[in-house]
Each structure stands twice: as structure tokens, then as C-alpha cells.
């Protein structure tokens, strides 16, 4: 019988331990954060299960490969005990919104990268259909995983502080679909060759192509799935997310009336271009989930020209912010930069926007309101990870909302 070492004891790691033990396997576990030493276990195991946050440069990963041990992640562990169907959604941006919409339309449980670990779902019910949000970190450690339905939303440079290069990042995304057969479906963004050329034996559905937006109507196989006017969430990127989610639901047999009902009621997820409110005539939007230049691009594209006071910055993930110069120049009245990446972004945008630097998010909020006029939009869309100043994008978003409200209380 195989013996496992689960390293990294966040929620997904703990769930993997529980699932493996429930199936009678011997499991060792530990976490760098607790000061545990993996060296004590590695010679006694057959398989190493790594947390998604552990990069390929970690000594345990390297040692496991040197010893020719199997290296997998929690998703792969759960898959090996699952008897149902998986709808797997990946992409650089838009995964969480698309997964939530699919779940609301189909009533399938959701989990994976954000939310409930797959192992936890399998412990409750090893059958049925589940919708999983999948990251490149999770994709890199897959082996036998095979989704019945795959969704690849988009691709842009990201996580270059974790992946050795861009090719490895793309390869890890594509790995999610490598075991699909002609019985499966793969829904792809046809506007990006990196996505469209994903190796898979599944039947392909192209968006746009097999799915078209014609005026206000979104059509597949000649049938109207929904109208763009049904949407209550802002931005072209959210229209794209809604199209992908609706195609999945339609192919799963969900009536178009139900699809349109969900879209008309959905107000978006917290901290994903979330409207905070109107403060002194300034519309405030919280996009704390924005951790890439591409997600920042989508946010800026959602507002009128020269109307945005932008707060951006955080922990750099090796991204190129120069690509946003034209858009920042077009959309913003002023930009306040924070965090570890503020100097890098300032150099990339120097001369393209009115730039200010703040030492804290609180100072940035104060400065933003001093620069904004009634009718403007205050947009918090960092385009960077949160870990230089906050424990997560959720904490960062909660702090921003609190600072905005407190500013006006004072």
C-alpha cells in the first residue's frame, strides 16, 4: 500500500490528509510554517502531495524528483477517489466568476482553487457533478485527472515568481485537459492561439465561432441563450465570463429561462469590480481580486475615458506593467501607487499619467478622494498580489471598503 507525505496544511492539505486516511492509507504530514522538517519523512513515502503554494524550487519537490517519487497535488488526490463528472475552469482571469455562474445555473457544487477543496467535496459525496476552479499551480501536479467539460477562458503572463518561465505556466494550464477523450468537451477562447491550440482529444467549442454575439443576442446552434442586456455585472470581461458559463449550462441541459434569470440576478463576487457605493458624488469600485496587469486592463476598460482615479500596486509577480501605458493614459485622471511594486509601476508609467505614491492603503484612499470630483470613479484595482501588505486579496478588499466608509464618517 502506498504511503503519502502531505506537505502544506492549509485547508486543501488538511482535506487531502482526511480523505487519504479515510481510505486507509498511511499519511505523514507537515508544514514549513510550523517548522516541520520534511527530511524526516521523505525516505518513508511513495507519493508526495504538495500544497499549490509550494513552488517547483522548493527543496522537497526537488528531492522527491531526485528520488523518483510521485509528486501530485490535492486535486489529483481527490480525483482518484471520485466517481462523478468534473467541469474544470481555468484561465488567467475570470475563473471565480465563471465557476460561480455555472454553479448557480446548474446547482452543481463548486470548489477547487478558491473555496471548498475537491477532497472535501469527495468526502461528502464521491459521485455527481462538480465545478472546479483550477489554477496553473494545481495543473502542474496533475497526472490522471480528466474533466468531462473543460473551460479555458484566457491566457496572459502571470505567476512568473512561481513558474520558471511563461512556457511552464502555459503548459501547466494545458495539462488540466491532457487526458480528455473524444467523449469530453473543451470550450476555448478562440481569440488567443495559446488557448485555442491546447492539446486535447475533446470535442472543441470555440468562443467566438461556435458561439456568437450578434447585436444584443448570444447565440449557440442558432438558439438565443441570453441577451447582453440581461447582465447586471459591469465590463466586457464579465460579458465573456457570462458567455462561457452560459454555454456550459446550456450544454448541461439548463433551460435558457434559468440562464437568463441567474444573469439578471447576479451582482458579482466580492472584490471583483464590486461597486462599493457613491461617496460625495464619486462612484467607488473595489477590484481587490485584480492580481495581474490583464485583470487591471479589464477593470479600466469598464469605465469612461479620463474618469478614473486609480489605486494600484502590491507584490510584484514578475509582470510587465508597460503594456498598460496607453490604457492608463486614456482612462485615468490620476494614479496612486502602493506596495512593493510601486516604484516599478511608476517607472513603467512615468510620463503617461499623473502619478502619486502612498506608503499605505489608508494614505492612498485619502489622496484618491482629494483628487476625485463628483462624477469620477475611484477604482481600487491593484494588478498585483496582496502578500506584501495583506494576508490575502480578501483582507485587502475588506480593509479598502472599511477605509472608504471611515473616511466619510470622519
C-alpha positions in Angstrom: 0.0 0.0 0.0 1.2 3.5 -0.9 2.4 5.8 1.8 1.8 9.6 1.4 3.5 12.8 2.6 1.2 15.8 2.5 3.2 19.0 2.7 1.4 22.3 3.4 -1.5 22.1 5.8 -3.9 24.8 4.7 -7.5 23.8 4.1 -6.7 21.8 0.9 -3.8 20.0 2.6 -5.8 19.1 5.7 -8.7 17.9 3.4 -6.2 15.7 1.5 -5.0 14.1 4.7 -8.5 13.4 5.9 -9.5 11.8 2.5 -6.4 9.6 2.3 -6.8 8.5 5.9 -10.5 7.7 5.4 -9.4 5.3 2.6 -7.0 3.5 4.9 -3.7 5.0 3.6 -0.8 5.8 5.9 -0.2 9.5 5.8 2.6 11.7 7.1 2.1 15.5 7.0 3.8 18.8 7.8 4.1 22.4 7.0 7.1 24.8 6.7 5.2 27.4 8.6 5.2 25.2 11.7 8.9 24.5 11.5 8.3 20.8 10.5 11.1 19.0 8.7 10.2 17.1 5.6 13.6 15.3 5.7 12.3 13.1 8.5 9.6 11.6 6.2 10.8 11.6 2.6 12.6 8.3 2.7 9.5 6.6 4.0 6.9 7.5 1.4 5.9 6.7 -2.2 4.0 9.8 -3.0 4.4 13.5 -2.1 1.3 15.7 -2.1 2.2 19.4 -2.3 0.2 22.4 -1.4 -0.4 24.7 -4.5 1.6 27.4 -2.8 4.8 25.3 -2.8 6.9 26.2 -5.9 9.0 23.8 -8.0 12.1 25.4 -6.5 11.2 24.0 -3.0 13.8 21.6 -1.7 11.2 18.9 -1.0 9.9 19.0 -4.6 13.5 18.7 -5.9 14.3 15.9 -3.6 11.2 14.0 -4.4 12.0 14.1 -8.1 15.6 13.1 -7.4 14.3 10.0 -5.6 11.8 9.3 -8.4 8.8 9.8 -6.1 5.4 10.6 -7.4 4.6 14.3 -6.9 0.9 15.3 -7.0 -1.5 17.9 -5.6 -4.7 17.8 -3.7 -6.9 17.9 -6.9 -5.2 14.8 -8.2 -5.6 13.0 -4.8 -9.4 13.8 -4.8 -9.8 12.8 -8.4 -8.5 9.3 -7.7 -11.5 8.7 -5.3 -14.1 10.5 -7.4 -16.7 8.6 -9.4 -18.6 11.5 -10.9 -18.0 14.2 -13.5 -15.9 17.4 -13.3 -16.4 20.7 -15.1 -12.9 22.3 -14.9 -12.5 26.0 -15.4 -9.1 27.7 -15.8 -7.7 30.9 -17.3 -5.5 33.8 -16.0 -8.6 35.8 -15.1 -12.3 35.4 -14.6 -12.3 31.8 -13.2 -14.1 32.5 -9.9 -17.0 34.5 -11.6 -17.4 31.9 -14.3 -17.4 29.0 -11.8 -20.0 30.7 -9.6 -22.3 31.4 -12.5 -22.1 27.8 -13.7 -22.8 26.6 -10.2 -25.8 28.9 -9.9 -27.2 27.9 -13.3 -26.7 24.2 -12.8 -26.9 23.8 -9.0 -23.7 21.7 -9.1 -21.3 22.2 -6.1 -18.3 24.4 -6.7 -14.8 24.1 -5.3 -11.1 23.9 -6.2 -8.7 26.8 -6.3 -10.9 29.1 -4.2 -13.5 27.8 -1.7 -14.1 24.2 -0.9 -11.2 21.8 -1.6 -12.1 19.0 -4.0 -11.1 16.4 -1.4 -13.8 17.9 1.0 -16.4 17.5 -1.7 -15.4 13.9 -2.4 -15.6 13.1 1.4 -19.2 14.3 1.3 -20.2 12.7 -2.0 -17.9 10.9 -4.4 -20.5 11.0 -7.2 -22.4 13.6 -9.1 -21.0 16.6 -11.0 -18.8 19.3 -9.5 -17.5 22.6 -10.9 -13.8 23.2 -10.1 -11.8 26.4 -10.4 -8.3 25.3 -11.5 -5.0 27.2 -11.2 -1.8 26.6 -13.0 -0.3 25.5 -9.7 -2.8 22.7 -9.5 -2.5 21.9 -13.1 1.3 21.3 -12.9 0.8 18.4 -10.5 -2.0 16.6 -12.3 -1.5 13.0 -13.6 -4.7 11.1 -14.2 -7.2 13.9 -13.8 -9.8 14.1 -16.7 -12.6 16.7 -16.8 -15.8 15.8 -18.7 -16.1 19.5 -19.6 -13.1 21.9 -19.8 -13.2 25.7 -20.0 -10.1 27.7 -20.9 -11.1 31.4 -20.6 -7.9 33.3 -21.4 -4.2 33.4 -21.1 -1.7 36.2 -20.2 1.6 36.4 -18.3 1.2 35.7 -14.6 2.9 33.8 -11.7 6.3 34.2 -13.1 7.6 34.3 -9.5 6.4 30.7 -9.2 6.8 29.2 -12.6 10.3 29.1 -14.1 9.1 30.7 -17.3 5.9 31.6 -19.3 6.0 28.3 -21.2 5.8 26.3 -18.0 2.8 28.5 -16.9 1.0 27.7 -20.2 2.0 24.1 -20.1 0.6 23.8 -16.6 -2.8 25.3 -17.7 -3.0 23.0 -20.7 -2.2 19.9 -18.5 -5.6 20.2 -17.0 -7.1 18.9 -20.3 -4.4 16.5 -21.4 -6.4 13.3 -20.5 -9.7 14.3 -22.2 -11.1 12.0 -24.8 -13.4 12.5 -27.8 -16.3 11.9 -25.3 -15.5 15.1 -23.5 -15.9 18.8 -24.3 -13.4 21.7 -24.3 -14.7 25.2 -24.5 -11.9 27.6 -25.7 -11.2 31.3 -26.2 -10.7 31.3 -30.0 -9.2 34.8 -29.9 -6.0 33.5 -28.3 -3.8 31.0 -30.1 -2.2 29.9 -26.8 -5.7 28.8 -25.6 -7.1 27.6 -28.9 -4.1 25.3 -29.6 -4.4 23.5 -26.3 -3.7 19.8 -26.9 -6.7 17.7 -26.1 -8.8 14.9 -27.8 -12.0 16.5 -26.6 -14.7 18.0 -28.9 -13.9 21.7 -29.2 -16.3 24.6 -28.9 -14.9 27.9 -29.9 -15.9 31.3 -28.4 -16.4 33.2 -30.6 -17.1 30.9 -33.5 -19.4 28.2 -32.5 -20.9 30.7 -30.1 -21.6 34.2 -31.4 -22.7 37.6 -30.0 -25.0 39.1 -32.6 -26.1 42.6 -31.5 -27.7 42.1 -28.1 -28.1 38.3 -28.6 -25.8 35.5 -27.6 -26.4 32.5 -29.9 -25.3 28.9 -30.0 -26.5 26.5 -32.6 -28.9 29.2 -33.8 -30.6 29.4 -30.4 -30.5 32.5 -28.2 -29.0 31.7 -24.9 -29.4 35.1 -23.3 -29.2 38.8 -24.2 -26.4 41.1 -23.1 -28.9 43.4 -21.6 -29.7 40.7 -19.1 -26.3 41.3 -17.4 -26.1 43.3 -14.2 -22.3 42.9 -13.8 -20.0 45.6 -15.3 -17.3 45.2 -18.0 -16.6 43.4 -21.3 -14.6 40.7 -19.3 -17.7 39.9 -17.3 -19.7 39.5 -20.5 -17.1 37.0 -21.6 -17.4 35.2 -18.3 -21.1 35.1 -18.7 -20.9 33.7 -22.2 -18.6 30.8 -21.2 -20.8 30.0 -18.1 -24.0 30.1 -20.1 -22.5 27.8 -22.8 -21.6 25.2 -20.2 -25.1 25.4 -18.6 -26.8 25.2 -22.0 -24.8 22.1 -22.9 -25.7 20.6 -19.5 -29.3 21.0 -20.4 -30.2 24.0 -18.3 -33.2 25.9 -19.8 -32.4 29.3 -21.3 -35.0 30.9 -19.0 -33.0 29.7 -16.0 -29.7 31.0 -17.5 -31.3 34.4 -18.1 -32.7 34.5 -14.6 -29.3 33.9 -13.0 -27.6 36.5 -15.1 -30.3 39.1 -14.3 -29.9 38.5 -10.6 -26.2 38.1 -10.3 -24.4 41.1 -8.9 -20.9 39.8 -9.0 -18.5 38.3 -6.4 -17.0 40.3 -3.6 -13.9 42.3 -4.6 -14.3 41.6 -8.3 -15.1 45.0 -9.7 -17.6 45.3 -6.9 -19.5 48.6 -6.5 -18.9 49.9 -3.0 -21.2 52.9 -3.4 -21.4 56.6 -4.2 -19.4 58.8 -1.8 -19.7 62.5 -2.3 -20.6 62.0 -5.9 -17.7 59.6 -6.6 -18.6 56.1 -7.6 -16.2 53.7 -5.8 -15.3 50.2 -7.1 -13.3 47.5 -5.2 -11.4 45.2 -7.5 -9.0 43.8 -4.9 -9.1 40.4 -6.7 -7.2 42.0 -9.5 -3.7 40.5 -9.2 -2.5 40.8 -12.8 -2.0 43.6 -15.3 -4.5 41.8 -17.5 -7.2 42.0 -14.8 -6.3 45.6 -14.3 -6.8 46.2 -18.0 -10.2 44.6 -17.9 -11.2 46.9 -15.0 -10.0 50.1 -16.6 -11.8 49.1 -19.9 -15.1 49.1 -18.0 -15.0 52.9 -17.4 -15.3 56.1 -19.5 -12.1 57.8 -20.6 -10.4 60.3 -18.2 -12.8 59.4 -15.4 -10.8 57.1 -13.2 -8.7 57.8 -10.1 -6.9 54.6 -9.8 -5.2 52.9 -6.8 -2.8 50.2 -7.9 0.2 48.2 -6.7 1.1 45.4 -4.3 3.5 42.5 -4.5 5.2 42.1 -7.9 4.8 38.7 -9.6 7.3 39.5 -12.4 4.6 41.2 -14.5 5.1 43.8 -17.3 3.2 46.9 -16.5 4.5 48.8 -19.5 1.8 47.1 -21.6 -0.8 49.3 -19.8 0.7 52.7 -20.6 -1.7 53.7 -23.3 -4.8 52.5 -21.5 -3.8 54.2 -18.2 -3.2 57.4 -20.1 -6.6 57.1 -21.8 -8.7 56.1 -18.7 -7.2 57.8 -15.7 -7.2 61.3 -14.2 -4.7 60.3 -11.6 -3.0 57.2 -10.2 -1.9 56.4 -6.6 0.6 53.6 -6.3 1.2 51.5 -3.2 3.1 48.4 -2.1 6.3 46.7 -3.1 5.7 47.2 -6.8 5.0 50.9 -6.7 8.5 52.0 -7.9 8.5 49.5 -10.8 5.0 50.7 -11.9 5.9 54.3 -11.5 8.9 53.8 -13.8 6.7 52.0 -16.3 4.0 54.7 -16.4 6.2 57.8 -15.9 5.0 60.5 -18.4 1.8 58.6 -19.2 -0.3 59.6 -16.2 -0.4 61.8 -13.2 1.3 59.6 -10.6 1.4 59.7 -6.8 3.0 57.3 -4.3 1.5 56.4 -1.0 3.0 54.5 1.9 -0.2 52.8 2.9 -3.6 51.9 1.6 -5.1 54.4 4.0 -3.0 57.2 2.7 -3.9 56.2 -0.9 -7.6 56.3 -0.2 -7.2 59.8 1.4 -5.2 61.0 -1.6 -7.7 59.5 -4.1 -10.7 61.3 -2.6 -8.7 64.6 -2.6 -8.1 64.2 -6.4 -11.6 62.9 -7.4 -14.5 65.1 -8.4 -18.2 64.3 -8.4 -18.9 62.1 -11.5 -15.5 60.4 -11.3 -14.8 56.8 -10.5 -12.4 55.7 -7.7 -11.1 52.3 -8.8 -9.1 50.1 -6.5 -7.6 47.5 -8.9 -4.1 46.6 -7.7 -2.9 44.4 -10.6 -0.6 42.7 -8.1 -0.7 40.1 -5.4 -1.5 41.2 -1.8 1.1 39.5 0.2 3.4 42.4 0.7 0.8 44.2 2.9 -2.1 41.8 3.4 -2.7 38.1 4.0 -4.9 37.8 1.0 -6.9 39.8 -1.6 -9.9 39.3 0.7 -8.3 41.0 3.6 -7.1 43.7 1.3 -10.6 44.2 -0.1 -12.2 44.3 3.3 -9.6 46.9 4.5 -10.3 49.1 1.4 -14.1 49.1 2.0 -13.6 49.9 5.7 -11.2 52.8 4.8 -13.6 54.3 2.3 -16.6 54.2 4.8 -14.5 55.5 7.7 -13.1 58.4 5.5 -16.6 59.7 5.0 -17.7 59.1 8.6 -14.9 61.4 9.7 
